[in-house]
Amino acid sequence: MGQKVSFWRDGERPNPKAGPSACDVDSKGPSPFRGSKEIGRTMNITGGTFNFYGDSNLGDIGSNSGIHSNSIGEGRRGNGPALNTRSHGGRRDQRLLNRLAHKVNFRAIQQDVRKKWTPGTGAWFLRSRLYEEWKGSRSGVLWGTGIPGAGKTLLASNVANDLLQLEEEANGRIAVIVIYCRYTESLSVKEILEAALKQYLERHPFLINIIEPLYARHDREKTAPTEEELIDLLHLIESQFDRCYYVVDGVDEADVTTQFDLIDTVNRLQGNFFLCSRPLDSLSSELVGSVFFEVSAQMEDLELLVCEKLKRNSVLSHLAKDHEFLRRLVKQISDKAEGMFLHAALQSDLIPQCLTIENLHERLDRFPAGLEGMYRVALERIELQPPEAVKLARHVLLWLVYGQEALSVSDLRHAVSASGGISLGEETEMESFRSALSSLFCGLVTVDTATNLVRLVHFTAKDALAPLLLRHFPNPHHAIFKVASERLTTSNTTNAADLHTQRDLDKFLAKSPLLRYSYDHWAYHARQCALEPRTSDVVLSFLRQCTRYPCNLDPDEPHSDDELDYLLPIHVLARYGIPLLDALSAVATVDRNQTTDGEFSTTPLILAATHGHLDVLNQLLGFKRRKLVGTFIRGRSKSGIRLFKTVDVNAQDKQKRTALMYAAHMGQVEVVRRLLQVKGIKVGLTDEDGMTAVMHALQQGFEDIVQLLLEFEGIDVNQEDEDGWTALMYAAEWGRERSVRLLLQAKGIHDINYAADDGCTTLMCAASGGNEAVFHLLLGVKGIHDVNKADNEGETVLMYAASGGSEAIFRYLLQVEGIHDLDQVDANGMTVLMHASAGGSEAIVEHLLQTNKIHDVNHADNRGRTALMHASFEANEGAVKLLLQAEGIHGPNLTDNEGQTALMLSVGSALVVPSEAVVRQLLAVEGLDVAQADNNGKTALIHAAEGGRETIVRMLVEAGGPETVNVADNSGRTVLMYAAEAGHEDMVHYLLGLEGIHDVNQTDKDGQTALMMAASGFGAAVIPLLLQAKGVQPHLTDKDGRTALMIAADWAYDAAVGLLLQMEGVDINQQDNEGYTALMLAAGASAEVGNPLAVVKRLLRVPGIRVDLVDSDGATAMQHAMEEGNGDVVKALAKGNLIAPLGAMVRQLVAPYFESTSDSDLDSESESCSE
């Protein structure tokens, strides 16, 4: 019953006719991860032949050995020294954490699974040589497969726990990511990637500087990161650590699309992966280098489990020391479990309940074999309980088996009540309901204590219980749909015209129990019962009530600032795939070309095409004219002429996208095929960016759709987007080899020398994309006129190749006859060497330097930057090393046009994460002036502090001495000020501990101190440090007469205000040069910047606060609040019992903020005001 792995030993040549060499997990022989240097080695493993990929071990990592120092910096990733992982400004971290993967908390699941662990179980696997050598490998993939209930989740949890302990001991050099796929929480691979990012950030806060810029850019553009961008970001994050481990359990529980996307992601990341699932032959062959082993119940674990259960039985506990009895008992349980650890665990749960040995054996004998039998017996036992308990249990199981996601205890309680299982009253208080969940279900139901979600004990229970429940719920989806639709209608979600953005919608849905579930899943349940005559009327009735149904129609990913569209019944039907168009048209006006009201203004056909609802699409396209006539005759239409129009298959929404474009963009192959059959379809229409359907398909990589579109008669394969780019250019840059072949064979394809508006040719696109096969395909086309042709910026194919990073393409071009001099520059003055240095290909830089054809390695571009500066700015460690060793390289103090040196550029980029290795290399150069300042007076140290690079700050202070800390830039700002403003707690702590800091109260040219700057940005975390600093004067004012407290109030920075109010000697009513108090500033602050209401409420609690003070213009705090439109602040001020009795004019101004408050109420609010 052990776990097996089959592999070829080192030195053996695989023989496809030979059987696999089987090895126990506990084998002392070498594993596939030990010492393998080959790439693409083949291994025969039970269930199929798989590729094995592995690097040599670069320092073993073991549970007791820690990390060997010789592993640092080796392998495929550039690794730096240990990184400090303490918080770097909690406010920024928390904002980003809140938006990442808010639907799931994998660490909480790990904790919950861990609670079910019996001490000692799984230790045999952690001791195994296979596991130890996987742990010490680079990019090793270990995949455990087993039957349902085999104990895979507990094994994954054990591995995760071992690795998490290793992470704790590794001083920031190791990262561990835990992922649990659950059938109850359907996640896309994008959500899984964001959950991984979230865990990285939670454990290693310094990564905020890597992750935040991507999300900030997308916030500005009102878009969301793509899967590609997230994978690239994870690549970058992986380079910050010596080892990255990913533990992924339940791969088989993810939906099919996510499974394939997840395996593709594993192939593209470079960390070590440990996966668990049922056998998935269709996927296993796709995972490069995976080593498989079988998971089944282990005797060692069963003994520990049985011993633990015996100790809990006061009568039989003495038998835990009887080894012979224990052996027989374990064998009895094991034989019936047949390799299923879950089954064995449920058997062992009987042990504490038995009073005699005979009773124990009898109950174990009666325990059903197999999981299905076990679930059936459990349900039969539930049915023997009192009628009310049985009724409750049935309805709970209805929601757990047929629901589409796990519900919280509170939501499940409301769901069960709504479907008829219980009545919400005192007798069913939350704790009573929670108690029922643990006592009524004979082990079928569990409550995750960390997440408060209720689940079935195992995903196999869902399939086993579903047919058994049909006796009590013949149409279970109808029962759930009725509850969901009732929730939506009574909350007026079906006509929610007052919701404008996704944020509004999310807040609205969070207010009522079960409302979020109802909104997200009503359509699934509706589709299951829409075609049943007995239930379709209920669905139709709900659709007719959706008169302004709020919906985010962004096809890619919702963003909190996205504006909503409002849907009519026909739009709801099309968006959610409810095939009731005929029925709807019989009872209501139906205009198939009606657009939604809102951000997208889209048609029903576009909605159905986008979401792949082929049945609804066919109904829309095939809607009979006689049905339209019938609707008109029956008097259900006020605009008959509009009704008689056929559906416009080429209709465009506000983004000028058609149904065909959306279907191509979303990969809906069958929808595209159907649309192409419609008479009059126009495949060449362009959206607002000039992109065609073909371009959308190419962008997303849906090459089957590209082929369908290219086969359409009359398509213009040379159509250009708004920048003059063609489909062939898109295909070349994105490396779509199959599509490039199809396009090159297409009739009338452009001359290969065609250039877009920016002068870029298809060959340049291919060189930039770096796909060697595509590049050579294009080179094989006859008629390339000039391989040295440049685009409008003067960049040649060779420069594109240097930037793209494909060494093979670059080397090939160098051999082409007539290729230009390598010192040629583009319009920006950049040489090929600069493009390669910026592009990050160490191999290309090395090759260029070895050619001896680079005449001036110090050549500067139009911005005054050299190749070394470009490499330093882009954190290209290998290129920097090579350039520093190049003959004739100039000293490190050379500056660009802005006075910045390579060292400054290496630490100061907001877009690129600095490499400590690059900084270390530059600091080692003889003659470096660490204190050199740029045109703005900023030193490398100031640039590093401004960017939050704490480790680099320490390196620079060490190199330049403590006196460099007090240097101020042209605005008067010091390193401490920049660190304080950004809230870099560790950095501020470090700087204040230096003897060189001469004045913590030093001010910039605006008169602001470090404390004031902390109050104005994200610096709450450092305020306590600054207040404790020797000689600090917290009540100083800047040139505007404002204290740190007033500045924090102006930013509505509640955390900072709370800390600053704890200072001694605070004058709460102090006024600045314009007469503003802290209360006035907070009342008039923008809610988009901070939380003015929280700050005002906090200030109002301070004894002696005066709200009747006026500024130099005679305005009070309330007037500031009204001017800004802060209604909640106005209410808080009016209810603060601090305002003199309201006069008629003030009452008139305030009244709109108190719609439900009478005049007498307002008077009573102010009667007890202070003098």
N, C-alpha and C positions, 0 to 999 in steps of 0.2 A: 504493500500500500504506500510505498514511498513515492517521491516525485522523481521523474526520470528526465534526462536530457540526452539526446543523441547528437554526436558530432564526430568529425574527422580529426584524428590526432595530427599534431604538427609533423610535417614531412610526408604524410600520406597523400597520395593522389586520389581524388574522389573517383569512385567507380560506380557509374549509375546502375550497374547490374547487381552490385553488392548490397547487402542489407546494411542499415545504419549501425554504427557502433554505439550501443546503449551504455549510459553511465549513470549511476545513482547520483543524486544531488550530493550525497555525503562522500562521493568518491574522492580519494586522495590524489587522483591523477589530474593532470593539467586541464583546465577548462578552455573553451574556445577564446576566452578573453586573455589568456596568458600568452604573452610574447608574440602575438600574431601581428605581422607587419604588412601582410598582403592585402590588397584591396580587390574586392570582387571574388574572393575565395568562395568556393561552393561547398555547402554542407548538406548532407542528406539528413532530414529530420522527419520523424514519423508524421505523416499527414502531408508530405510534400517536400520538394527540394527548394531550399532557400539560399539566397546570397548571404554571405557573412562579411561584415565590414568591421575592421578593428585596427586601432593603432597599437603600437607597443605600449606597455605599461610605463607610465611616466611617474613613478613613485606610487607605491601601493597605499591604499587608504584602507585601514582596517578599524574595527571597532575599538581596538586598544592602542593602535599605533599612531593615531593622529595623521597629519599630512607631512610627507617628507618635503623638505625645502627644495630638493632638486627638481620638484615638479613645477615650480613656479616659472612661468614664462615659456614653458615648452609646449609642444603640440601645435595644433592648428590655431589656437587662440592666443592673442597677446594678453598676458596676465601681468598685473602689477602687484605691489606688495599688499599686505593686509589692509583692508579699508575700514575706517571707523563707521559703525552703523548706527550711532545714536541719532536721535531726532534732529532734523535740520529745519525747524520751523513748522510746528504742528498744524498751523492753519492751512498752509498750502497743501500739506500732505493729506489732511482730512478732507479738503474739498475734492481732491482728485480721487481719494479712496472711495468717497461717497458715490462717485459717478461710475466707478469701475465695477462691473459684474454685480450689480446690486441684487440680482435675483438669487444668488447662491453664495454660500460660505463653506468652502471645502474644508477649512481648518476646523470649523465647528463640527462637521460630519466626522472628521478624523477623531476629534475628542470623544464624540458619542460612540463611535465604533470601538474606541479604545476602552471604554467603560465595560464593554462586554468581554474583554480579554481576560482569560485565566492566566495568572502569572506563570511564566515558564513555557507556555505553548509557543510554538514557532521558533524556539531557540535553536533547534536542529538545523533549520534553514539558514539562520544568520551565522551559524558556525561553518556552513558548507564552503568548500573551496570555490565552487561555482559562484556563489554570492560574493565572497571576498574579492575574487578576481574581477568580477563585473564591477564591483564598487571601485576598484583601482584602475579600471580601464578608461579609455577616452571614447566617448560616444557609443558605449556599449548598449545594446538593446536586449533585455531579458524579458521573455513573455511567458507567463504561466497560464496554462489553459486547463480547464477541468469541467466536469459535468455540473449542472446547477446544484447548489448546496454543498460544493466540495470544500468550502472554506477559503475561497479566493479573496474575499473582502478582508477577512481577518488576517490573512497572510500579507496582503497589501498594506494593511494598517500596521502590522508588525515591522515591515520593511521601512515604512514611512517614519515610524517612531525611532527606529535605529538611526536613520539618516538625519532626522531632526536633532537627535542628541549630538550627532557628529557636527551638525551645523552650529550648535551652541558652543562647541569646544573649538571651533575653527577660526575664531577671531575675525569673522567677516569674509573668509576666503572661500566659503562653500555656501551654496544656496540650494534649498530643497522646496520643490513645488509639489503639492498633493492635489490630485484631481479625482473626484468620484462621480462617475456618470450614473445617473439614476433614471429609470423609466418614468418616474413620477415628475421629474424636472427635465423637460426636453430642452436641451441647450444646443445652440449652434456652435461650430468650432470657433467662431469669432468671440462668442461669450466665454468659451473656455480659455481662449488666449488672453482675454481681458482679466479673467479670474487669476491666471498665472501672473500677469503684470501686477495685480493687486497684492498677491502674496509676496512677490519680490519687494514691492514698496513697503509692505507692512513690516517685513523683517529687516529690510535694508533701506532706511529712509533717504540715504544719500542719492538713491536712484531717481528721486524727484527731479533732479537736474537733467536726467536723460529722458524721462517719460513725459514730463510736463510740456516741453516745447511742441511735441506732436499734437497734443490735445489743444494747446493754446492756438496753434495755427488753424486747426479744424474749427475751433470755436469762432475764430474771426471769419472763417469762410462759411460758417453754418453748415458744415459737413461733418462726417464721422470718419475715423481711421478705417482703412480697408484691411482685409486679412493680410495682404502683402505687406502693408506698412507695419502691422502688429508683429508679423514674423521677423521683419527686418529689425524692429525695435528689440525683440527678444534676442536676436543674434547679437546685437550691440550689448545688451545687458549681460549675456553669457560671457562676453569678453572681459567683464569686470571681475570674474571669479576664477579660482583655480578649478573648481568642479561645480557643475550644475546637475542636480538630480531631479527627475520627474517621476512620480509614482502615479500611475493611472489605473484605477480600478473600474470594472464594469464597462469595458469598451463595447461589449455586445448589447448593453442596455441603452446605448445612444441610438438615435434613429439612423437609418442606413446612410443617408447623406453625410451626417456628422461622422459616422465611422470612417468613411473613405477620406473625408477632409482631414480627420484627425491623424490617420496614418500618413497622409501626405505631409502634414505638419511635422510629424515625428521624423520623417525622412529629411526634412529641411533644417531642423534644429540640430545643435551639436552637443547637447547635454546627454547624460546617461538616462535611459528610459527603463522603467520597470512597469510592465503592463500585466493585467489579469483580465481574463474573459473566458467565456465558453469557447470551444474550438471554432475558429472562423477561417476556414480554408480559403474563402474568396478574398479575404483581406491579408492573410499571412504572407502570401507570395508577393504582396506589394511592399512589404516593409523590409527595406534593405538592411542586411546584417543582423536580423533577429535570431536569437537563440531561444528555442522553446523548451519548456519542461512541463510535465504533467502535474497538476495539483489534485491531491486526493487526501482523505482523512489519514492522519499519521498516528500510529499506535502510541508513540511517545506523548503526543498531545492529548489523545483520548484518556490515557492513564492520569495525566494531570487534571483533566476536566472531571473525571469520575471521582478522583480523590477529593477534589474541592467540594463536590456535591455531597459526598459521604460525610465530610466534616460538618456539614450543615444539618445533618440528621443526628439528633442527640442520641437516638437509640442505636443506630448502626455505625456511628462515627469510628468506633474501635476497629472496624473492618478495614479502614484505610491503610492499616499497617500489615494486614494479612495479604501478602504478595500473591499467594495462590488464588485466593478468592478474588482479588483485584484483577488478576490475569484472566480468570474465567468470565468475570463480569464485563471487562473491556471487550473480550472476544465476542460475547453475546451481543453487545451493542454494535460492535464493528461489523459483524456478519450481516446484521439486518440493515445497517446504514449503507452498505455497498459503496463505500468511498465518499459518502456525502457527510461532511462534517456537521452541517445544519441538522440533518436527520439525527445524527449521534448526539448532538447537543440537546435536541428536544427530548430524546429518550432519557438523557441524563437528568433532565429537569424533574423526572418522576422520582428520582432517588430520595430527595428530602421529604417526600410525601408518604413514604412507605414505613410501616412500623415493624415489619418482619422481613427476613430474607425471602421467605416463600411468597409474600405479598409483592415484593420487588420483582422477583422472577416472573410471577404471574402477569403483572402489569406490563413488563417488558415483552413478554410473549404475545400479549394482546395488542401491543403497539403496532399499527399498520406498517407494512413495508412500502417503500417508495413515497415520494413527496405527495403525489396525488391522493393516495390512500390516506396519508396523514392529514391532509387538508379536509378530506371528506369526513373523516372521523371527528375532527375538531368542530366542523360545522354541525354535525349530528349532536355533539355534546352541547353546543350553544343552544340548539333547538329544544333541549330538555329543561332549560331554565324557565322561570316564570314568564307569562305572556308579555308583560311590559318590557322585560329585559330582552326577550327574543325580538320584539318589535324594534327596540332601539338598536340592537346588534345588526339586524337586517339592513336598516337604513344606513348605519355607519359603513357596512360592507358595500352597500350600493355605491356610495361616494368614493370609497377607496378602490374599488374594482373598476368602476366605469368612469370615474372622474379622470380628468386629464392632467392633474398635477396634485402634489401633496398639499393638504390644507393644514393650516394652523389649528390648534385645539379650539380656538374661538370661532374661526370660520366654519370648522366642521360641525360645531355645536349648532350654529345658525342654519347650516345646510340641512342637517338631520331634522331640525325642527320644521324647516320650510317644506321638506318632502314628506312630513307626516310621522316622523319617528318619535318625537317627543314634543312636549309643550314647554316653551321657555317660561320658567317660573322659579320660585324659590327652591323647589325641590330639585331643580336641575342647574344649580349654580355651577360655576366653572370648575371648582375643585371636585364636586360630585360627579360631573361629567368626565373629568380627567380620571377619577377613580374607577368609573365604569369602564373606561377604555382599557385599563390594566387588569380588570377582574373578570370581564364578561367573555373574552374572546379566546380563551384557551391557548394563548401564545400566538394567535394569528396577527395581532396588531401591536405595533410599538410606537412610542412617542419619543422623538429625538429631544433629549433635554436641552441640547445646545441651541437647536433651531425652533423648538416647539412645534415641529411638523409631525403629523400623524401618517404612518405608513404601514403597509402590510409587512409582515416579518421578512418576506423575501419576494423578489419579483416573480418567481414561479407561482406564487399564490394567486396572482391575478388571473392567469390562464386557467388554473385549476378551479377557482371559485366561480368564474364567470358563468359557465353553464348551470352550475348548481343554484345560482341566485335567480335564474330565469323563471323558476317555479313561482317565486314571489313577486318578481318584477318582469312581466312578459315584454315590456318595452322600457328598459331602464333609461335609455337616452331621452325618451319623452319625459320621464319623471324629472330628470335633471334639467332638461331644457325649460320645463314649466317654472322651476324655481329660478333659473337664471334670467329668463325673460321677465318674470314678475319683479325681480330685483331691479332690472334696468328700467322698466316702465314706471314703477313707483318712485324711483329716484329721479325720474325725468331725464335719464341719460339719453333716451330716444329723441329728445327735443332740447338738447343742451346748447342753446345758441349763445349762452354767456361764457362758454369755455372757448378760449382763443388759441392757446398754445398747448404743446404736449405737456409742459409743466403744469398748466391748469388742469388738464385731464388727469394726470397722475395724482395730483393733490385731491381732486374730486373723488377719484376711485378709491383712494386710501381712507376716506372718511367713514365708509359704511362697511360692516362685515359682509364678506362674500361678494362685494360689488366688483372688485378687481377680477376675481375668478369668472364672474358672470360675463363681464365685458370681453375677456380674453378667449372664452371657450364656448359661449352660447352657440356659435355658428357650427362648431364641430358636432355638438349634440343635435342641432337642428338638421344638419345634413344626414344624420343617421336615421331620422324619422320623417324627413320631408316627403318621401315618396310613399309613405303609408297613408292610405285614405283616411284612416281613423285619427291620424295625428297631424296631417299636413295642414288642416284648417287652423290649428293652433299656431303653427309656424307662420302661416300667411297672415293671421291676425296680428302677430307681433310685427311682421314686416311693415304692415300698413301704418303702424304707430310710429315708425321711424321717419319722422318728417324733417328733422334736422339732426341726424345722427352724427356725432363728432368723431372724426377719424383722421389719423395722420397718414397721408398717402405717399410719404417718402418711400420709394421702393427698396432702398438699401438699408438704412438703419435710422430709427427715430432719434431725434435730438431734442433736448428739453426746450429749445427755443423755436422749434418747428411750428409753423402756423397750421392750424387744422383746416380740413374741409368739412362741409356739412352735407350729408348724404340723404337723398330721397329713397323711398322704398326700392326703386329699381337699381339704384347705386348700391345699396346694402346687399341686395340679392346678387349682384354681379361681383362685388368685392369679396363676399364670403362664400360664393359658390353654392347658393341655394337654388336648385333647379325647379323653380316654381314660376317662371315667367308667364306661361299660359294661364295659370290660375290667377296671378296678379293682374294680368290684362283683362280678365273677365270681371273683375270687381273694382278696378281703379284705372285712372288715366295713366297710360304708359307711353312715354316718349323715349325711344331708344337712343336718341342723340342728345338728351338732356344732360347738361354739364353740372358738376357739383359746384357748390358755392364755396369759394375759399382759395387756398394757396395754389392748387393745381388746376382747378376747373376742368376736370376730366370727365370722360364719357363712360357709360356702362361697359362698352366694348373694350376700352382700354383697361378698365379695372379687371375684367374677366381674363384678358390676355396676360396682364402683368402677373396675376396670381395663379395662372395655369388652370383655370376652371373651364375645361374644354366643353363640358356638357352645357354650361350656361352660355358660353361663347356660341355654340351651335344653335342654341335657342334664339339668341339675339340675331344671328345671321340668317336663320331659317324661318323667322317669324312670318307667318302667312298674312297676306294682304286682307284675306277674308276675315281674319281675327281682328284686324284693325277696323275694318268696316263694321263688324259686329259691335265692337266697343263704342264706335261713334253712334250707331243706330240706337244702342241702349241708353244713350244720353250721358255716357260717362266721360265724355271729352268735350271741352269747351273750345278746342282748337283743332278741328278735324283735319285741316290742311296740313298742319305740322305732323299729325299722326300718320298720314299716308306716305310720308317720306320714308324711303328705305334707310337702313342703318348706314352711316357714313364710315366706311372701313378706313378711310384716310384722315379721319378727324384728328386734330392735334390739340393738346392741352396747352397750358400757359408756357410750358417749356418747349413748345412746338414738337413734342414727341407723339408719335402715333402708337397704336396698339402693336404694330409690327416691331417698332423700335423697343418697346418695353419687353415684349416677348423674347426678342433677341438678347436684350440686356440681362434678362433673368434666366436665360437658358431653357425656355419653354419650347422644346423641339416640336412637339405635336401641335402646339398652338401655332407656331410659325408655319408648319406644313399646311394647316387648315387655312390660315389667312392667305397664303399664297394661292389657294384655289379660288379665292373670291374674285369675281370679275371686277376689274377696275382698280385693283390694289396697286399702289405706287410704292415700289421698293426704294426709289431714289430720293424720297423726301428727306429733308434735313431738319435737325432740331436747332435750338438757338445757338448751339456751338458749332453748327455746320456738320454734325455727325449723322451718318446714315445708319440704317439697321445693321448693315454689314460691319461697320466700324464698331458699333456697340457689341456685337457678337465677338469680334476680334479682341476688343478691350478686355472682355471677361473670359476669353479663352474657350468659347463654345464653338469648336471648329465644325461640328456636325451641322450647326445652324449656318455657319459661313458657307458650307458646301451647298446647302439647300438654296440659299439666297443667290449664290453665284450661278446656279443652274436655272434660275428664273429667266425666262426669255425677255430680252430687252434691257437687262440691267446694265447700267453704266459703271463699269469697273474702275473707271478713272475719275469718278466723282470726287470732288475736293471738299474738305471742311473749310471753316472760315479762315484757316491759316494756310490753305492750299495743300494740306496733307491728303494723300490718297489712302485707300484701304491697304495697298501694298506696303506703304510706308509704316502704317500701324502694325501690320503683320511682321514686318522686318524688325522693328524696334522691340516688339514684345516676344520675339522668338517663336512665332507660330509657323513652324516648318511646313506642316501639312497645308496650311492656308496659303503660304507663299508659293508652294508648288501649284496649287489650284489657280491662283491669281496669275502666275506666269503663263499658264496654259490658256487663260481666258482670252476670248476673241477681242482684239482691239486694245489690249493692255498698252499703257503708255510706254514710250521709249524709256529705257533704263536710266537715261541721263536726266529725266525730268526732275525739276527742282521745285520745292514748295516756295511760298512767299518769302521765307527766311533764307532761301538758297540751299536748304538741306535736301540731299538726294536720298534715294532708297538705300544706296550702298552705305551712306553715312549713318542712316538709321540702324542698319544691321551691325555696323561696327560699334555703334554706341550700345546696342542691346547685348552684344557679346555672345550671341549664339553662333557658334562656328559653322554648323551645318547650313543655317540660313545664309550666312555670309558667303560661303562657297557656292551655294545655289545661285546667288545673284552674280557672283563673279563669272559664273559659267555662261551667263547670258551674253550673247554677242552684242557688240556696239558700244561698250564703255569707252567714251571719248578721251577722258582725261582723269586719271587716277589722282591727280593733284588738285582737282577742282575744289574750290573753297566756297563755303556758304557766305552769307552776307556779313558775318562777323569775322570772316577770314579763316575759319576753321576748316581743315582738310580732313579727309577720311582717316589719315594717320592720327590726327589729333583726337578724332572721335574714338578711334580704337584705343588710344592711350588712356582716355578718360573712362571708356567702357570697361577696361580691365582684363580683356581676354588676351593673354600672352600669345596664344596660338595665332589669332587674327593679326596681332601687331607684328609678330615675327614674319608672317607671310607677306605682309605689306612691305616690310623692309627689303624683301627680296624682289619685289616687283620692279621691273626695269623702268627707269625714269622717275622713280620716287624722289621727291624734293629733298633738299638739304634739311637736316634735322634742326638747324638753327632758324628755320623759317618761323615767323611770328604771325599771330592772327591780329585782328583789328584792336584787340585789347593788349597787344604786346606780349601775349603768352606763347611760349615755345612748346614743342612736343614734350620736353622734359617737365615743364610746369604742369601740363595737363596730366601726365602720368603721376607726378608727385601729389597732385590734388585728388586724382582718381583713386589712389590707394593701392595700386598694383606694384608691390615691391619688386616682383620679377621683371616688369617692364622697365622700371627705373634702373635696376641693376644691368639689364641688357643694354640700355641706352648709354650708361656710363662706361660699359665695356667696349662699345663700338669705337671709342676714341674719335667720334665725329661731333661731339659737343664742344664747340669752340669756346663758349663762355658759360661756365656752370653758375656764374653769379649774375647772369643777365636779369635785368629787372623789367617787369611789365609796366603798363601805363600807370598803375597804382604804386609803382616802386617796389613791388614784391618779387622776390626771387623764388626759385624752385624750393629752397629750404624753407622759406616762409610759408609757401603754399602747403608743403608737407606738414609743417608744424601746426598750421591752422587747422588742417583736416585730421590731425592726430594720427598720421600715418607713420607709425613707429619704425617700420622697416625702411621706408624711404628716407626718414630723417637720419637713421644710422648710416645708410649708404652715402648720403650727400655730405654728411660731416666727415666722412673718410675720403671724399673725392679730392683729387689733386687740384689745388688752386682755390679751394673754397674759402671765401672771405670770413673774417671774424664774425662772432655772433652778435656784435653790437650794431651791425648794419641796420638801417631803418627804412621803412617804406614812406610814402608821401605824408602819412599821418603821424610819423615819428615812432611807429611801432616796430619792435624787434621781433625776431622769430620766437623768443621766449614769451613776449607779451601775447603774440598771436596764438601761442600754444595753450594759454590758460584763459583767454578772454572771450572765446566764441560763445554766443548764446545758442547757436544752432548745432554745434558739434561738441561732444563730450571730450574734454581734454584727456590726454593720455599721460599718466604719471611717468611712464617710461620715457616719453618724449621729453618731458620737463627735466627728468633726471639726466638724460643725455646732454641736453643743452647746458645744464648747470655744470656739467663736468668739463665743458670747453674752456680752455685756458684763456684768460683775459676777459671773461664775461663780466659786464657791469650790471649787477642785479638791481641796483638802485636807479638805473636809467629811466627817464620819464618820457612819455610821448608828448604830442603837441597839446594835449589837454592836461598835462601834468600828471598823468596816471602812470604809476610804475607797474611792473608785472604783478607785484604783491597786491596792489589795489584792484587790478583786473581780476585776479584770482578770488579776492574777497567779494567783489561785486557779483561774480558768478557762483559764489557759494562753494568753492573748491577748498574745503578745509585741509585735506591732506596736502594739497599743493601749497597752501598758505604756510603750513608748518615747514615744508621743504624750503620755501623761499626765505622765511625768517631765519632758518638755520644757515642758509647760504649767505644772506646779506647782513645778518646781525639784528638784534632787537631795535637798534636805532631807526631802522627802515620803517618801523611800525608807525612812527609819528609823522611821516612825510604826508603832506596834504596835496591834493590835486588843485587845479586852477579854480575849482569852486569851493575850495577850503575843506573838502571832505577827506577824512582819514580812513584807513582800513577798518578801524573799529566802527565808524559810522556806517559804512556799507554793510558790514556784517550784522550790525544791530537792525538796520532797516529791513533786511531780508529775514531776520529772525533765526540766524544760524547759531543755535545755542552752543554747540560744541566749540565753534570758532570764537565766539565772544568769550566763553569761559577760558579758552586757551590764551586769547589776547590779553584779558585782564590779569592773567597770572604772570605775564611777562614783566620783568623789572623795567623794561624800556618804555612802557606807557607812562607818559609824564603828566597827562591831564585828562581825566575822564570827562571833564566839563568843556573840553575844547569845542569851539563852535565853527560852523562853516560860514560862508559869506552872507547867509540869510539869518545868521545868529542861532542856528539850531545845533543842539548837542546830539550825541549818540542816543540818549534816552528819548528825546523828541522824535528822532527818526524811527526808533523802535515803535513808538506810539502811532506813527503815521502809515505803517505798512503792514507787514506780517510778523512783527517782532514781539508779540506778547510773551513768547517763550523766554526771551532774554531780559525782559524788564526786571524780574527779581534779581538777576545777576548784576545788572547795572545799579539797582537801588542799594545793593550791598557793597558796591565798589567803594574803595577808600576815597573820601573827600567829595563824593557825589553831591551835587546841589540840585535836587529834583524840581525845585520851584522856579528855576530860571525861566525867563521869557525870551522869545525870539524877536526879530525885528518887527513883527506884527503884534507884539505884546502878548503872545500866547504861550501858555505853559504846556508841558507834555500832556497833562490831563485834557486841556482844551483841544489840543491837536488830535488826541485819540477820540474825543467826542465829535469833532468835525468829520472824522472818518467813520463815525458810528462803529468803532472797533470795541465791542463790548468786553472782550477778554482783557484788553489793555486798560480800559476804564476801570474795570473791577480791581485790577492790580494797583493802579495808581491811586485809587481812593483809599487804599490801606496805608498810604504815607502819612506821617505826622505833619501837622501844620497846613493841611489842604484848605485853601480859601475857595469854597464851593461856588461863591458868587463873584469871583474875580472876573473883571472885564478886560478885553483886549483893546487895541487902539481904536477900534470901531464900536466899542461898547458891547461886543458879543460876550455872553457867558458860555460856559460849557453846555448848559441846558439849551440855550438858543442854537448853538452850533449843532448839537445832536438832533434837535427838533427839525432843523432845516436840512439835515443830511440826506443824501440819496439812498434809497433802499437797495439800489443796484450795487452800491459800494460796500455797505455794511448792514447793520441791524439797528436802525435809529430807535425803534420802539423799545428794544431791550435796554439800550443805553439810557433813554429817557426814564424808563421805569426804575432803573438802578439809581439814577441821579435823584429822582423824586423821593427815594427812601433815605437820602442823606439829611440828617437834622439841620435845620437852618436854611435849606434851599429856598430861594425866592424865585417865583415864576412871574412876578409882577414887574421885574426890572425891564427896562427898555434900552435898546441900543441907541447909537447916535442918530438914527433915523426915526426913533420913537416906536420901534416895533418890538413886540414881546415874543417870547418863545412860541406861544400858540400861533401868532401870525406867521412866524417862520415856518411852522409845520404846515399851515394852510397853504402858504405860497408854494411849498414843495409838493403839496398834494399828499401829505402823510396823514391820512384820515385816522388811522389807529393811534398815532401820536396825539392828535387833537383830542381823541376820546380819553386817552390816558391823562393828559393835562387837565381836561375838564373834570375828570373823576378823581383828581388827586386831592380833593378837599383843601386845596391851597389857593384857590382863586376867589377873589372877592365876589360877592353876589353878582350874578350876571346881569348886566344892563341889557336893554332892548336891542341895541345894535350888535353887541357881542353874541346875545342869544340868537339873533338872526343868522350870524355868520357860522355859529357852531351847530345849529339845528340840523343841517343836512348830514352831519356825521352821526346823528342820533335819531335815525328814522323811527325807531320804535319807542323813543323816550318822550314823555310829555313835558310841558313847561314846569309843572310842579315837581317832576322828577329832577329836572335840571336845577331848580331852586334848592331842592333837598340835597343835591350833590354839593352845593357850595355853601350851605348854611353853617357848616362846622369849620369854615376856612380859618386859617391862622391870621394873626394881625399882620 
